[in-house]
Amino acid sequence: NDYFFADLTSGWIRRLDPITGDTASFASGINTPVALAVTPDGALYTLARGQGASTGIVSRFQFV
């Protein structure tokens, strides 16, 4: 039930616990994260712009 958010310029993703209001670092060093999506199975997908204008990187994080 966490909310994930990213900062395009700083290149990080954080998570927010909506009940407590606490935030925590989730990932860093991501080159310009532009979109996040959580799927019904709980996986977090991220889209980062990458180095060039026509490159992009899709990453999947899954809690195990």
C-alpha positions as CSV (number, residue, x, y, z in Angstrom):
1,N,0.0,0.0,0.0
2,D,3.0,2.3,-0.4
3,Y,3.1,5.2,-2.8
4,F,6.2,5.5,-5.0
5,F,7.5,8.7,-6.4
6,A,10.6,9.8,-8.4
7,D,12.7,12.9,-9.0
8,L,13.7,13.3,-12.6
9,T,16.7,15.6,-11.9
10,S,18.1,13.8,-8.9
11,G,17.6,10.3,-10.3
12,W,16.0,8.6,-7.3
13,I,12.8,6.8,-6.3
14,R,11.3,7.0,-2.9
15,R,8.3,5.4,-1.2
16,L,5.7,6.9,1.0
17,D,3.7,5.1,3.7
18,P,0.3,6.8,3.5
19,I,-0.6,5.7,7.0
20,T,2.4,7.1,8.8
21,G,3.5,9.7,6.3
22,D,7.1,8.3,6.5
23,T,9.2,8.3,3.4
24,A,12.2,6.0,2.6
25,S,14.7,5.7,-0.2
26,F,13.9,2.9,-2.6
27,A,16.4,3.3,-5.5
28,S,19.0,5.9,-6.6
29,G,21.4,6.4,-9.5
30,I,18.6,6.2,-12.1
31,N,19.2,8.3,-15.2
32,T,16.2,10.6,-15.5
33,P,13.2,8.5,-14.2
34,V,10.1,9.7,-16.1
35,A,7.4,7.2,-15.2
36,L,6.4,4.7,-12.5
37,A,3.7,2.0,-12.6
38,V,2.7,-0.7,-10.1
39,T,1.1,-3.8,-11.5
40,P,-1.7,-5.8,-9.8
41,D,0.9,-8.5,-8.8
42,G,2.9,-5.8,-6.9
43,A,5.8,-5.3,-9.3
44,L,7.1,-1.7,-9.8
45,Y,8.0,-0.7,-13.4
46,T,10.1,2.3,-14.1
47,L,10.8,4.1,-17.3
48,A,14.1,6.1,-17.5
49,R,15.1,8.3,-20.4
50,G,18.6,6.9,-20.7
51,Q,21.6,8.7,-22.3
52,G,20.4,9.5,-25.8
53,A,17.3,11.1,-27.1
54,S,15.9,7.9,-28.6
55,T,17.0,5.5,-25.7
56,G,15.0,4.4,-22.8
57,I,15.2,1.8,-20.1
58,V,12.4,-0.1,-18.6
59,S,13.1,-1.8,-15.2
60,R,11.1,-4.1,-13.1
61,F,11.3,-4.4,-9.3
62,Q,9.6,-7.3,-7.6
63,F,9.4,-8.0,-3.9
64,V,10.4,-11.5,-3.1
